[in-house]
Amino acid sequence: MKKLILLMPESSVDVDKDLTVLGKLGVMHVSPFQMAKDESINRVDARIKQLEKAISILDRYDDEPYAKSNAADISDYSNLERGEIRLMEKVLKTEEKRTQLKDTKLSIKHDLEWYKEWGNIFIDDIEKLNRKGIWIKLYQLNDKELKQIAKREDVHVIGKSKHMNQLALISENASESLDFNEVLMPKLECEHAKSLLSSTNAQLDELEILLHQLYAQKSVLQDALDERNRRFDVRNIQYGGIAIDNQVRCWKGFIPEDKIDEFVQLADQYNWGYVTEDPSEEEMDEVPTLVRTSKWAKRIQPVMDFMGLVPGYKELDVSRVFMIFFTFFTGILVGDAGYGLVFLLITFLVHRKQKFVKKIEFSLIYTLSVAILFWGVLTGTYFGSEMIAELSFLKLLRVDQLASFGGDSLFIQKLMFLIGAVHLTMGHLQIAWKYINSVKAIAQLGWVSIIWGLYLIVNQMVLGVAAPEFMIWLFIGGALLIALFSKPGKNILKGMLSSLAGLPLSIINGFSDIISYIRLYAVGLSTVLMATSFNQMALGDGVSTLASGIGAALVLILGHGLNMILAAMAVLVHGVRLNMLEYAGHASVEFSGSEYAPFKLKNNQTLKSK
């Protein structure tokens, strides 16, 4: 990655045009000198929101054949001056009026429901009584509430509706009321309400027809939105730079080395000024990280994005190892072939519904589902059922030592520690490769030696497996290599003492890191035990009646569904943790970087006249 200083003429027209060209190229990661502030940015942002709202409204009226058949009297807004704005305002005003009419319709329908319940009372008569000093208030009470006011002479029961008593309080005092919720009378007469409802429905139909017709010109709004998005992106970059003597505007950023020639060719064509150089040590925290990895390893990117993991500019690319071991961990943590088949089927159905669109997320989930299926077959686990596992053709595929039912738990635990040692070793070997031309690589081989010494200690202390006699030499040799080659320099003794000072604590951390991998066995076992428990709850007493069969089916569906959700959560918690903390710690990756995000305009964001 190279540092890039870019200079352009300050003229707003030239800057807008030149930055659009730069955005089309899409190679410069811009580090703004200041927060972009200008009134034009606010105006464009407000217009974008209006256009997005108008488009979302038209999307509800996407019956194109209907729209085209009724579009004869609609103006062609693409041929009008500021037609996109006029169309947008037309859509927004039409929708606003339609919303108001919908509210009016609800109010009228509420009044008509009142008349159905209370009868065809004339509001004009009620108002005449009010003018003569007689006030009528209506209530609905249940029988218990009615008993509380049964002795009042000014209260009269006038009907009953839905087990509620309809009461009228008749008083010469306008402020007189009962301690219950009053039923308010409608403001419209019944016949007037019916007539108004009919006209409101007619107006609503007209407005919906209009919106259907306007949908045919949605592309006018979409083009306008693309243009405003371009202006918004360009102006945020423009005002993030600094002006020099009101003649030139300057930006600082970064560009991949292999994109410099392409940029230089464009810069020379448009007469831009530029300087490219290596970033200084003080600027290393600003340098974005561009990770280029194998196509198969890119499948892990959704997980990295979800966790916000971006390696620093000088840190290792861990995506390949992350992908391999995360897939392996997922298989072990879930470890049920039945669950893997369910995940695979659900993914396929969702993918088919989206017309098999190419998305990296689907590739990842397919891969993880197959890993779960594969490990479940090896361990003979099918929805936690031992009976299914004992079927002859499935039994042939099972590895007896790994079997969930009757397997060798000591062997499995030892395997988990072995996986941990291999995983941590990969981290140190990657660092060694990074320093292949330096003696620091030899120090990493020392750490590899200590990792395997720790693996033997863990087996002895946790599993009771006797360690071989050469174990002590793994520590001695490893410590010696670390002391001699970790910090090469002029003062060898000082470097050795500095390296050895933190070694005991690092060894203790390495010991706990290897033990952490036992979580793969523990969580995988808990998934099997929960599945078995739900099977026992559902089928333990047998199924003898229809009711017991329905109950068993519900327990199985809900139980295994919950277990699959918990297993998926375990993958996110434990599968990610072992990569992000244990492995990344030994690979010296702190994920302290920022993602390479070049200023890039979409293909449909072309420069248009304003």
C-alpha positions in Angstrom: 0.0 0.0 0.0 1.4 3.4 -1.0 0.5 6.8 0.5 -1.1 9.1 -2.1 -1.4 12.9 -2.1 -3.8 14.1 -4.7 -4.3 17.7 -6.0 -7.1 19.0 -8.2 -8.4 22.5 -9.2 -10.7 24.1 -6.6 -13.4 25.0 -9.1 -16.6 23.3 -8.0 -17.5 22.1 -11.5 -14.0 20.7 -12.1 -13.8 19.0 -8.7 -17.2 17.4 -9.1 -16.3 16.1 -12.6 -12.8 15.0 -11.6 -13.9 13.3 -8.3 -16.6 11.4 -10.3 -13.8 10.1 -12.6 -11.8 9.1 -9.5 -14.8 7.4 -8.0 -15.3 5.4 -11.2 -11.8 4.2 -11.0 -12.4 3.2 -7.3 -8.8 2.6 -6.1 -8.0 5.5 -3.7 -8.8 5.0 0.0 -9.3 8.6 1.2 -8.3 9.6 4.7 -10.1 12.9 5.2 -8.2 15.9 6.6 -11.4 17.1 8.2 -15.1 16.3 8.7 -17.0 17.1 5.5 -19.3 20.0 6.2 -21.2 22.0 3.7 -24.8 23.1 3.2 -25.0 21.4 -0.2 -24.3 18.0 1.5 -27.3 18.5 3.8 -29.5 19.5 0.9 -28.5 16.5 -1.2 -29.0 14.2 1.8 -32.5 15.5 2.4 -33.3 15.1 -1.3 -32.1 11.5 -1.2 -34.4 10.7 1.7 -37.4 12.2 -0.2 -36.5 10.2 -3.4 -36.1 7.0 -1.4 -39.5 7.5 0.2 -41.2 8.2 -3.1 -39.6 5.1 -4.6 -40.7 2.9 -1.7 -44.3 4.3 -2.1 -44.3 3.3 -5.8 -42.9 -0.1 -5.0 -46.3 -0.9 -3.4 -48.0 -0.3 -6.7 -45.9 -2.4 -9.0 -48.7 -3.9 -11.0 -47.1 -2.8 -14.3 -49.8 -4.1 -16.8 -52.4 -2.3 -14.8 -50.3 0.9 -14.7 -49.7 0.9 -18.4 -53.3 0.4 -19.3 -54.3 3.5 -17.4 -51.4 5.8 -18.2 -52.9 7.8 -21.1 -53.4 11.1 -19.1 -50.2 11.0 -17.2 -47.4 13.4 -18.2 -44.0 12.0 -19.2 -41.9 13.4 -16.4 -38.6 12.4 -18.1 -39.2 15.1 -20.7 -40.1 17.9 -18.3 -37.7 20.4 -16.7 -36.9 19.1 -13.2 -39.3 16.3 -14.0 -37.8 14.0 -11.4 -38.6 16.6 -8.7 -42.1 17.2 -10.0 -42.7 13.5 -10.1 -41.3 13.0 -6.6 -43.6 15.8 -5.2 -46.6 14.3 -7.1 -46.0 10.9 -5.5 -45.4 12.2 -2.0 -48.5 14.6 -2.1 -50.7 11.8 -3.5 -49.6 9.4 -0.8 -50.1 12.0 1.9 -53.6 12.7 0.6 -54.3 8.9 0.4 -53.1 8.5 4.0 -55.4 11.3 5.2 -58.3 9.7 3.4 -57.5 6.4 4.9 -57.7 8.0 8.4 -60.9 9.7 7.5 -62.3 6.4 6.3 -61.4 4.7 9.6 -63.1 7.5 11.5 -66.3 7.2 9.4 -66.4 3.4 9.8 -66.0 3.9 13.5 -69.0 6.2 13.5 -71.1 3.7 11.4 -70.2 0.9 13.9 -71.4 3.2 16.6 -74.8 3.5 14.9 -75.0 -0.2 14.4 -74.5 -0.6 18.2 -76.6 2.3 19.5 -79.2 2.7 16.8 -80.0 5.5 14.3 -79.8 8.4 16.7 -80.0 11.9 15.3 -77.1 14.0 16.4 -79.1 17.1 15.6 -81.7 16.1 18.1 -79.1 15.6 20.8 -77.7 19.1 20.1 -81.2 20.6 20.3 -81.6 19.0 23.8 -78.2 20.4 24.8 -79.4 23.9 23.8 -82.4 23.5 26.1 -80.2 22.5 29.0 -80.7 18.8 28.8 -77.5 16.7 28.6 -77.3 13.1 27.6 -74.1 11.0 28.1 -73.8 7.3 27.2 -72.0 4.4 28.9 -71.5 0.7 28.6 -71.3 -1.2 31.9 -71.3 -4.9 32.9 -73.7 -6.3 35.3 -71.5 -5.8 38.3 -70.8 -2.2 37.5 -74.5 -1.6 36.8 -75.3 -2.7 40.4 -73.2 0.1 41.8 -75.5 2.8 40.2 -78.7 0.9 40.2 -80.4 3.4 42.6 -79.7 6.5 40.5 -82.8 7.9 38.9 -80.9 9.9 36.3 -79.5 6.7 34.8 -81.5 4.7 32.3 -80.7 1.3 30.7 -81.6 1.7 27.1 -80.3 -1.6 25.6 -77.7 -4.3 25.7 -74.9 -5.1 23.3 -72.3 -8.0 23.6 -73.2 -8.7 27.2 -72.8 -5.0 28.1 -75.5 -2.8 29.4 -76.1 0.4 27.4 -76.9 3.3 29.7 -77.9 6.9 29.2 -77.2 9.6 31.9 -79.8 12.4 31.6 -78.9 15.5 33.5 -79.5 19.3 33.5 -75.8 19.8 34.5 -73.3 19.6 31.7 -70.5 18.6 34.0 -72.4 15.7 35.5 -70.9 12.3 34.7 -70.4 8.8 36.0 -67.1 7.3 37.2 -66.9 5.1 34.1 -65.6 5.6 30.6 -68.0 7.6 28.6 -69.0 6.4 25.1 -68.6 9.4 22.9 -71.2 10.2 20.2 -70.2 10.5 16.6 -70.0 13.9 15.0 -71.6 12.9 11.7 -75.2 11.9 11.1 -75.7 8.3 10.0 -76.8 9.1 6.4 -74.1 11.7 6.0 -71.5 9.2 7.2 -72.6 6.7 4.7 -72.5 9.3 1.9 -69.1 10.5 3.0 -67.7 6.9 3.1 -68.8 6.3 -0.4 -67.1 9.5 -1.7 -64.0 8.7 0.3 -63.7 5.2 -1.2 -64.1 6.7 -4.7 -61.3 9.2 -4.0 -59.1 6.5 -2.6 -59.7 4.4 -5.7 -58.7 7.4 -7.9 -55.5 8.0 -5.9 -54.5 4.3 -6.1 -55.1 4.3 -9.8 -52.9 7.4 -10.1 -50.1 5.8 -8.0 -50.3 2.6 -10.2 -49.9 4.9 -13.3 -47.0 6.8 -11.8 -45.2 3.5 -11.1 -44.5 3.2 -14.8 -42.1 6.2 -14.4 -40.3 4.9 -11.4 -37.1 4.8 -13.4 -37.1 8.6 -13.5 -36.9 8.7 -9.7 -34.3 5.9 -9.6 -32.0 7.8 -12.0 -32.5 10.9 -9.9 -31.6 8.9 -6.8 -28.5 7.5 -8.4 -27.4 11.0 -9.3 -28.0 12.4 -5.8 -26.1 9.5 -4.3 -23.2 10.3 -6.6 -23.3 14.0 -5.5 -23.5 13.0 -1.9 -20.5 10.7 -2.1 -18.5 13.1 -4.2 -19.2 16.1 -1.9 -18.3 14.1 1.2 -14.9 13.5 -0.4 -14.7 17.0 -1.8 -15.2 18.8 1.6 -13.1 16.2 3.4 -10.1 17.6 1.6 -8.4 20.9 2.2 -8.4 24.0 0.0 -5.0 25.7 -0.7 -5.3 29.4 -1.5 -8.7 28.8 -2.9 -7.0 27.5 -6.1 -6.3 23.8 -5.4 -7.9 21.2 -3.2 -5.8 18.4 -1.7 -6.6 14.9 -0.4 -4.5 12.3 1.4 -5.1 8.6 1.0 -3.7 5.2 0.2 -3.6 3.1 -2.9 -2.5 -0.5 -3.6 0.9 -0.7 -5.4 -0.5 -2.7 -8.3 -3.1 0.0 -9.0 -0.7 2.9 -9.2 0.0 2.7 -13.0 -3.8 2.7 -13.6 -4.2 5.7 -11.4 -1.2 7.6 -12.9 -2.5 7.1 -16.5 -5.9 8.7 -15.4 -4.2 11.5 -13.4 -2.0 12.4 -16.4 -5.1 12.4 -18.7 -7.0 14.9 -16.4 -4.0 16.9 -15.3 -4.1 16.0 -11.6 -1.2 16.6 -9.3 -0.1 13.7 -7.2 2.7 12.3 -5.0 3.1 8.6 -4.1 5.4 7.4 -1.4 5.8 4.8 1.3 3.8 5.5 4.5 6.0 6.6 7.4 6.1 4.7 10.7 3.9 7.4 12.3 1.2 6.8 9.6 1.1 3.0 9.9 -2.1 3.1 12.1 -3.8 5.0 9.2 -2.9 2.5 6.5 -5.9 0.4 5.5 -5.7 -3.4 5.1 -6.4 -5.0 1.8 -6.7 -8.7 2.2 -6.3 -10.8 -0.9 -6.8 -14.4 -0.3 -7.8 -17.6 -2.0 -11.3 -17.8 -3.4 -12.2 -20.7 -1.1 -10.9 -18.9 2.0 -13.0 -15.8 1.2 -16.0 -17.8 2.5 -15.0 -16.9 6.1 -15.4 -13.2 5.3 -19.0 -13.0 6.6 -17.8 -14.2 10.0 -14.9 -11.7 10.0 -17.3 -8.9 9.0 -19.9 -10.0 11.7 -17.2 -9.9 14.4 -15.5 -6.8 13.0 -12.2 -8.5 12.5 -9.7 -6.7 10.3 -6.0 -7.6 10.7 -3.6 -4.7 10.9 -1.6 -3.6 7.9 1.5 -5.4 9.0 -0.3 -8.4 10.5 -0.7 -11.8 9.0 -3.6 -12.8 6.7 -5.3 -15.4 8.9 -8.3 -16.1 6.6 -7.1 -19.4 5.3 -6.3 -20.9 8.7 -9.4 -19.3 10.1 -11.6 -20.9 7.4 -10.1 -24.4 7.7 -10.3 -24.6 11.5 -13.6 -22.7 11.9 -15.2 -25.3 9.5 -13.6 -28.2 11.5 -14.7 -26.6 14.8 -18.3 -26.2 13.5 -18.4 -29.9 12.6 -17.3 -31.0 16.1 -19.3 -28.5 18.1 -22.6 -29.4 16.4 -21.6 -33.0 15.4 -24.9 -34.4 14.4 -25.4 -35.6 10.9 -29.2 -35.2 11.2 -28.7 -31.5 12.1 -26.2 -31.1 9.3 -28.8 -32.4 6.8 -31.4 -30.1 8.2 -29.1 -27.1 7.9 -28.2 -28.2 4.4 -31.8 -28.5 3.3 -32.9 -25.2 4.8 -29.9 -23.4 3.1 -30.9 -25.0 -0.2 -34.5 -24.0 0.1 -33.6 -20.4 0.9 -31.0 -20.3 -1.8 -33.6 -21.7 -4.3 -36.1 -19.1 -3.3 -33.5 -16.4 -4.1 -33.0 -18.1 -7.5 -29.6 -19.5 -6.5 -28.0 -16.0 -6.5 -24.2 -16.1 -6.0 -23.6 -15.0 -2.4 -20.6 -15.8 -0.3 -22.9 -16.4 2.7 -24.5 -19.4 1.0 -21.1 -20.9 0.2 -20.1 -20.6 3.8 -23.3 -22.2 5.2 -23.1 -25.0 2.6 -19.5 -25.7 3.7 -20.4 -25.7 7.4 -23.4 -27.9 6.9 -21.4 -30.5 5.1 -18.7 -30.4 7.9 -21.5 -31.0 10.5 -22.8 -33.8 8.4 -19.4 -35.4 7.9 -18.4 -35.3 11.6 -21.9 -36.6 12.5 -21.3 -39.6 10.2 -17.9 -40.3 11.7 -19.3 -40.2 15.2 -22.5 -42.1 14.3 -24.8 -39.3 15.6 -28.2 -38.9 13.9 -30.6 -36.6 15.9 -29.0 -38.1 19.1 -30.6 -41.5 18.4 -28.5 -44.6 19.2 -31.0 -46.8 17.4 -30.3 -45.0 14.1 -26.6 -45.1 14.7 -26.7 -48.9 15.0 -28.2 -49.3 11.5 -25.8 -51.6 9.6 -25.0 -49.3 6.6 -24.5 -46.3 8.9 -22.4 -48.3 11.3 -19.9 -49.1 8.6 -19.2 -45.4 8.1 -18.6 -44.8 11.8 -15.2 -44.5 13.5 -15.6 -46.5 16.7 -13.1 -44.5 18.7 -15.0 -41.2 17.9 -18.5 -42.7 18.4 -20.9 -40.6 20.5 -22.4 -43.8 21.8 -19.7 -46.2 23.3 -16.7 -44.3 21.9 -13.3 -43.7 23.5 -13.7 -40.4 25.4 -10.0 -40.4 26.4 -9.0 -40.7 22.7 -11.4 -37.9 21.8 -10.1 -35.5 24.5 -6.5 -36.3 23.4 -7.6 -35.5 19.8 -9.0 -32.1 20.9 -5.7 -31.2 22.6 -3.8 -32.4 19.5 -6.0 -30.1 17.3 -5.2 -27.2 19.7 -1.5 -27.9 19.4 -1.6 -28.0 15.6 -3.7 -24.9 15.5 -1.3 -22.9 17.7 1.6 -24.3 15.8 0.2 -22.9 12.6 0.2 -19.4 14.0 3.9 -19.6 14.9 4.8 -21.2 11.6 3.1 -18.3 9.8 5.2 -15.8 11.7 8.3 -17.8 10.9 7.4 -17.6 7.2 6.9 -13.9 7.5 10.5 -13.6 8.9 11.9 -16.2 6.7 14.9 -14.0 5.9 15.6 -13.2 9.5 16.8 -15.1 12.5 13.5 -14.3 14.2 12.0 -17.2 12.2 14.2 -19.5 14.4 12.7 -18.1 17.5 9.3 -19.1 16.2 10.5 -22.7 15.9 11.4 -22.4 19.5 7.8 -21.5 20.3 6.6 -24.5 18.2 8.9 -26.7 20.4 7.4 -25.3 23.6 3.8 -25.7 22.2 4.4 -29.5 21.8 6.0 -29.7 25.2 2.9 -28.1 26.6 0.7 -30.6 24.7 2.5 -33.5 26.4 2.1 -31.8 29.8 -1.6 -31.3 29.3 -2.1 -34.9 28.3 -0.2 -36.0 31.5 -1.9 -33.6 33.9 -5.5 -33.8 32.5 -5.7 -37.2 30.9 -3.1 -39.1 32.9 -1.1 -40.0 29.8 2.6 -40.4 30.7 4.8 -37.9 29.0 7.9 -39.1 27.2 11.4 -38.4 28.6 12.3 -36.1 25.8 9.6 -33.6 26.8 12.0 -31.6 29.0 14.2 -31.0 26.0 11.4 -29.5 24.0 11.2 -26.8 26.7 15.0 -26.4 27.0 15.6 -26.2 23.3 12.6 -24.0 22.7 13.6 -21.5 25.5 17.2 -21.4 24.1 16.0 -20.6 20.6 13.6 -17.9 21.9 16.3 -16.4 24.0 18.9 -16.3 21.2 16.8 -15.2 18.3 13.7 -13.3 19.5 15.3 -9.9 19.7 18.4 -9.9 17.5 20.6 -6.9 17.9 24.0 -5.6 19.0 23.6 -6.4 22.7 23.0 -10.2 22.7 22.9 -10.5 26.5 20.4 -7.8 26.9 18.2 -9.3 24.2 18.4 -12.8 25.8 17.4 -11.4 29.2 14.5 -9.4 27.7 13.2 -12.5 25.9 13.5 -14.8 28.9 11.8 -12.3 31.2 8.3 -12.8 29.8 8.8 -16.4 28.9 7.3 -18.0 32.1 4.0 -16.0 31.7 3.8 -16.9 28.0 4.3 -20.6 28.8 1.5 -20.4 31.3 -0.8 -18.7 28.8 0.1 -21.4 26.2 -0.8 -24.1 28.7 -4.2 -22.6 29.3 -4.7 -22.0 25.5 -4.2 -25.7 24.7 -6.6 -26.7 27.6 -9.2 -24.3 26.0 -9.6 -26.8 23.1 -11.3 -29.3 25.4 -14.4 -27.1 25.0 -14.8 -28.7 21.5 -15.3 -32.1 23.2 -17.5 -30.7 26.0 -19.9 -28.6 23.9 -20.1 -31.4 21.2 -21.0 -33.9 23.9 -23.6 -31.6 25.4 -25.3 -31.3 22.0 -25.6 -35.1 21.8 -26.8 -35.4 25.4 -29.5 -32.8 24.9 -30.7 -34.5 21.7 -30.8 -37.8 23.5 -32.7 -36.3 26.4 -35.4 -34.9 24.1 -35.7 -38.3 22.4 -36.2 -39.9 25.8 -38.8 -37.3 26.8 -40.8 -37.8 23.5 -40.5 -41.6 23.0 -39.4 -43.0 26.4 -42.8 -44.3 27.3 -43.8 -45.2 23.8 -46.5 -43.8 21.5 -49.8 -45.6 22.1 -52.5 -43.0 21.3 -53.0 -40.2 18.8 -52.6 -37.6 21.5 -49.3 -39.1 22.7 -48.1 -39.2 19.1 -48.9 -35.5 18.6 -47.2 -34.7 21.9 -44.1 -36.7 21.0 -43.9 -35.0 17.6 -44.1 -31.6 19.3 -41.4 -32.4 21.8 -39.1 -33.7 19.1 -39.6 -30.7 16.8 -39.3 -28.1 19.5 -36.6 -29.9 21.4 -34.3 -30.5 18.5 -35.1 -27.1 17.1 -33.9 -25.5 20.4 -30.9 -27.8 20.4 -29.9 -26.7 16.8 -30.2 -23.0 17.8 -28.0 -23.6 20.9 -25.5 -25.5 18.8 -25.4 -22.6 16.2 -24.8 -20.2 19.1 -22.0 -22.4 20.4 -20.3 -22.2 17.0 -20.3 -18.4 17.2 -19.1 -18.4 20.7 -16.5 -21.2 20.8 -15.6 -21.6 17.2 -14.8 -18.0 16.7 -13.1 -17.6 20.1 -10.5 -20.4 19.4 -9.6 -18.6 16.2 -9.8 -15.0 17.4 -8.1 -15.4 20.8 -6.1 -18.6 21.1 -4.8 -18.9 17.5 -4.6 -15.2 16.7 -2.7 -14.6 19.9 0.0 -17.0 18.9 0.0 -15.6 15.4 0.5 -12.1 16.9 -2.7 -10.8 15.2 -4.6 -8.2 17.1 -7.2 -7.4 14.4 -6.3 -3.7 14.9 -6.6 -2.7 11.3 -9.1 -0.7 9.3 -10.6 -2.1 6.1 -9.5 -0.9 2.7 -12.5 1.0 1.5 -11.7 3.0 -1.6 -13.8 5.9 -2.8 -15.9 4.1 -5.4 -19.0 5.1 -7.3 -21.4 2.5 -8.5 -21.7 1.8 -12.3 -25.0 3.6 -12.5 -23.8 6.8 -10.8 -22.9 8.7 -13.8 -22.1 12.4 -14.0 -25.2 14.3 -15.3 -26.0 17.9 -15.9 -27.4 19.7 -12.9 
